[in-house]
Every structure is written in C-alpha cells, then in structure tokens.
Amino acid sequence: MSLRPRSGEQVPLLTAQIARTSNPGGTTAMWVRDRLDGLWRDEDFADWYPA
C-alpha cells in the first residue's frame, strides 16, 4: 500500500455543497473533519512507516 502526502488538501466546493445538502445533520466523517482538520499532518506519521 502506498499513501501520497495530502496535507492541506481542500474538499472541492461542489463536493462540500452536495455533502451538506444530502446530509443536513452531518455525518461522523464530516464532524471529524470540521473539528480536527489541520490538527495532524501526514509528516507527523512518516516515521511510523518504512521508506
């Protein structure tokens, strides 16, 4: 498995609008992103995985 660094990646505006419209009460994933986005960066976990 390979992961690409994605720090600072933004959800496209149309995607966010559709998600909010189709889930007015939000979802667990939306709650987590709204509150914890930016708390950790991919680089914080780089040492956990082999090169």
C-alpha positions as CSV (number, residue, x, y, z in Angstrom):
1,M,0.0,0.0,0.0
2,S,1.2,3.5,-0.8
3,L,0.0,6.8,0.5
4,R,0.6,10.1,-1.0
5,P,1.1,13.2,1.2
6,R,-2.1,15.3,1.2
7,S,-1.6,17.9,3.9
8,G,-3.7,21.0,3.3
9,E,-5.9,19.3,0.8
10,Q,-9.2,21.1,0.4
11,V,-12.6,19.4,-0.3
12,P,-13.9,20.8,-3.6
13,L,-16.7,23.4,-3.1
14,L,-19.3,21.4,-5.1
15,T,-18.5,18.2,-3.2
16,A,-18.9,20.1,0.1
17,Q,-22.2,21.6,-1.0
18,I,-23.6,18.3,-2.1
19,A,-22.5,16.6,1.1
20,R,-24.1,19.3,3.3
21,T,-27.3,19.2,1.2
22,S,-27.6,15.4,1.3
23,N,-26.7,15.2,5.0
24,P,-28.1,18.3,6.7
25,G,-27.3,16.8,10.1
26,G,-23.8,15.9,9.0
27,T,-22.0,12.6,9.3
28,T,-19.3,11.3,11.6
29,A,-16.7,11.9,8.9
30,M,-17.9,15.5,8.4
31,W,-17.9,16.1,12.1
32,V,-14.3,14.8,12.5
33,R,-13.0,16.9,9.5
34,D,-14.8,20.1,10.7
35,R,-13.3,19.8,14.2
36,L,-9.9,18.1,13.7
37,D,-8.8,19.2,10.3
38,G,-5.2,20.5,10.5
39,L,-4.5,19.0,13.9
40,W,-2.1,16.5,12.4
41,R,-0.1,16.5,9.2
42,D,1.0,13.5,7.2
43,E,4.6,14.3,8.1
44,D,3.8,13.7,11.8
45,F,3.4,10.0,11.0
46,A,6.2,9.5,8.4
47,D,8.5,7.7,10.9
48,W,5.8,5.1,11.6
49,Y,6.2,3.6,8.1
50,P,9.2,2.2,6.3
51,A,10.5,4.0,3.3
